[in-house]
């Protein structure tokens, strides 16, 4: 079956929808086979701009979800994360039997499982898809993860569309769990960077702080680094929490809200007060098992 025989429907047409549609068009899929509906089409002040945006990306704007779904072999949900379940709720009454539903929204596993109940209950095939890199450069060929009980059917379409997708399981939520927990680090580092360098620039020491951080960089894997950090926190957490309270004062004296640093104080304090000696263990999983057992009253 050729690409041209697949009608693809986008629910939502923000940055992600636009990027995916543009790359699909470049791969040979025509405007007749790309449909989209976005809530902005219901807003008289935004509808015309949205129709122009869709047309420029090679997509046919549809007046409502029901019309957008007609003939669709694949539905790609790319709304904002807080609207993902609402989108599935709106789609479920109109989606065709055996239609694949790729939920590419950055949602908690529980949110995706709730959406899967709706879509699968309608006779369609829900697929948990996690986008793992910025989507604007590569569109539908961006690195992704996927999990679903319908993964064989999904893989056929991934391959047909030449998507860059790693299958991580057959249960909805397995892909999104990886994405969500990775985001703890990626988005957390971004927030810490803002807190650190806003203060560093205000204090006039940004170059020196950056140089010191550069000198501390290692080539260790994240598993090795995480294991090391667990031991350091349980061994020295109380002392480090005291230091970080002084960091809070430093930030506040510079007029910077210490949101992230206050969380660090709490986490260091909690681990330091466990009273664990993890120096005889090296493996991250062994160290975390000890931490979990102690945290649960073991």
HELIX and SHEET records of a PDB file:
HELIX    1   1 UNK A    3  UNK A    5  5                                   3    
HELIX    2   2 UNK A   15  UNK A   26  1                                  12    
HELIX    3   3 UNK A   31  UNK A   33  5                                   3    
HELIX    4   4 UNK A   39  UNK A   42  5                                   4    
HELIX    5   5 UNK A   47  UNK A   56  1                                  10    
HELIX    6   6 UNK A   65  UNK A   69  1                                   5    
HELIX    7   7 UNK A   81  UNK A   83  5                                   3    
HELIX    8   8 UNK A   84  UNK A   92  1                                   9    
HELIX    9   9 UNK A  109  UNK A  121  1                                  13    
HELIX   10  10 UNK A  139  UNK A  141  5                                   3    
HELIX   11  11 UNK A  151  UNK A  160  1                                  10    
HELIX   12  12 UNK A  174  UNK A  203  1                                  30    
HELIX   13  13 UNK A  206  UNK A  216  1                                  11    
HELIX   14  14 UNK A  222  UNK A  253  1                                  32    
HELIX   15  15 UNK A  259  UNK A  272  1                                  14    
HELIX   16  16 UNK A  284  UNK A  295  1                                  12    
SHEET    1   A 8 UNK A  60  UNK A  61  0                                        
SHEET    2   A 8 UNK A  34  UNK A  37  1                                        
SHEET    3   A 8 UNK A   7  UNK A  11  1                                        
SHEET    4   A 8 UNK A  72  UNK A  77  1                                        
SHEET    5   A 8 UNK A 100  UNK A 103  1                                        
SHEET    6   A 8 UNK A 125  UNK A 131  1                                        
SHEET    7   A 8 UNK A 144  UNK A 147 -1                                        
SHEET    8   A 8 UNK A 165  UNK A 169  1                                        
END                                                                             
